[in-house]
Amino acid sequence: MSAVCKVALLGAECTGKSSLTTLLGLRLADLDVATVGEYLREWCLASGRTPRREEQALISAEQSRRIAAAAQNHRLVVADTTALMTALYSIHYFEDATALPEAVRAQQAFDLTLLCCPEGIPWQADGWLRESPAVRRQAHEALVALLQAKGLPFTVLSGPLDQRAALAEMLIRSLPTLRRPHPAWAAERARG
């Protein structure tokens, strides 16, 4: 891993990822944190619809690009989802697993993966952006199975948002990656 610490918040729809990302941005401000929002949501709102099969790769690539861009200038990046979720939804909706190998490789570069589970977060309808509590449960179970099958380590976050935030903050602050200087800062000090 690099001296930049990357944390992924994964989870099905309506599991608190966006709220937790915002809260962690505030709680970890002293660590030069950048938060990366969910591009899929942004794309859907701008397009007025959910993506088609052939648009999944673009969404995945843009989420990954934004995470990489944040890592260029910050010591800590907290990402509200990754390409792995887009790959999972491509399998769910389109029976298309072509993006999965690259998404798994990208996920392996994260220092910490936090899995936001449905327990503790009440279901909230959000128009056409969310399907149902049943789909949320199916997506959660599929994500757990995928992470386990691919040997991707993760920590489950459950309970209310403040409990999730406290555990996530403790786990992030304890990462060894955060104890090393950022490459850009080290180069700056060397020039001196």
N, C-alpha and C positions, 0 to 999 in steps of 0.2 A: 504494500500500500504506500501511497505517497504521503507527504506531510500534510496534505489536505484531507480532512476527515469528511467522508460522505455518509449521510444517514438517509435511509429510505423509509418512508411511511407507506406501507402497503395495506390494502384492505378493500373489501367490497364497497359498493355504494352506501352512503349514509352510515359510515362507521367512525366519523369524527376526524378524518385525515386533514381536511382543510383547516378546521378549527384548531387542531393540535399543532399543525405547522405554524400557524399565526402565533399561537401561545408560546411555542418553543423559540420563535424568532425574538420575542420579547424577553423570555427568561434566560436566553443564552447570548444576549447582545454583547456581553463582555468578552465573548470568544470570537468576535468578528464573524458572525453567522450571516449567511445568505439563505433566504428561503426561496424555494422554487415551487410555484403553484402548479396545479394540474392543467396542462395544456389542453387535454381532451375537453374539459368543461368550457374553457375559453373558446375553443374551436366550435363546439356545439352551439354556444350562445351566439357567436358571430355568424354561423351558418344557418341557424334556425332549425337545425335537424341533427340527428345522430349520423355518424360517418358510415359510409358504405365500405364494403370489403377492400376495395382498391385504395381507400384513403387511410387505412390503418397504419401503413408503413410511414407515411408522412407525419402522422401524429406521434408515432413512436420516436421517429428521428428527431422531431422538434423538441420533445420532452428531454431526450438525451442531450441534445445540443444545448439546451438551456441549463441543464445540470453541469455540463462541462464548462460552459461560459462562467457560471457562478464560481466554479472551482478555480478559475484562473486568478481571481482577485480576493478570495476569502479563505480563511483558515478552516471554516466549517460550513458545510452545505447540508441543509435539511430539505429533502425533496418530497413534496406531496405527490407521491406515486412515481413509478418508473416505467420503462418500456415493458417490463414484465406484466404489468396489469393490462396494457394494450394487447399484448400477445395472448393473455388469458381470455380477454373478451373476444378476440378474433376467433379463438377456438370455440367459445361458447355460442357466439352469434352466427359465425360463418363456417364453422368446422374447418378452419384454416390455421394450421400450426406452423406455417413457413417462417414466421417472425420469432418463434420460440427459441431456437438455438442462439441467435444473436442477443435476445433479451436475457437469456440465462447468463451468457458471457458478461454482459453489461452489469447484471446484478451482482456477479461475483466481485466486482470492483468496489462494492460498498463496504464500509467498515462496520456498519450496523444496519440490520433490517428489523424494523418494528412493525409487527402485524396488528393492525387495529381490528378487533373483533366486534361483532354486532352487540354482544352483551354489554349492557351499561349505556348504550346510546339508543334512545328511542327512535323508531322509524319516523321519518318526516317525508311526506310526499313533496316532490319538486317538479311538478308538471311532467313533461315528457323526458326529463333528464334522469328520472329514477323509475324503476319498474315496480317493485313490490318487495315486501319483507321476505317472501319466498325466494325470489331471485337473489336478494342480498345473502341469504343463508346458503344457497347453492354456490354462489361465487366465492363465499368465504371457505366453504368446504373444498372447493376445487383449488383454491389458492393454497390452502394448507397442504393438500395432497401434492400439488406441484412443487412447492418448496421442499417438502420431504423427499419426493422422488428425485429431485435434482441435487439433493445434498446441500441446499442453501440454508445456512443457519438463520434463525429468526427468534425474536422474543415477542411473546404475545402481550398486548396491552388490552386490558378489559376494565370494566367499571366506569365510573363517571370521568369526565374530561380532566378534572383537577388531579385525580388519582393517576390517570394515564400520563399527564404532563410531569408529575413529580417523579414517576418511575423513569420515564424517557429522559428527563434532565439528568437524573443520577447516572443512568447508563452512559449517556453521551459524555458527561464530564469525566467519567472514569476511563474513557478510551485512551490507550497509549498514544495514538496518532496525534492527539491534541497537545501532547507534551513536547513534540518536536517543532522546530521553527518552520514556518511556511517557506517554500523554496525562494519566492521573490524577496522575502525579508532577509533571508540568509545572504543572498546575492547582494542586496543593498548594503548590508553590514560589511561585507567583504570589500566593497568599493570604498566604504567609508568614512 
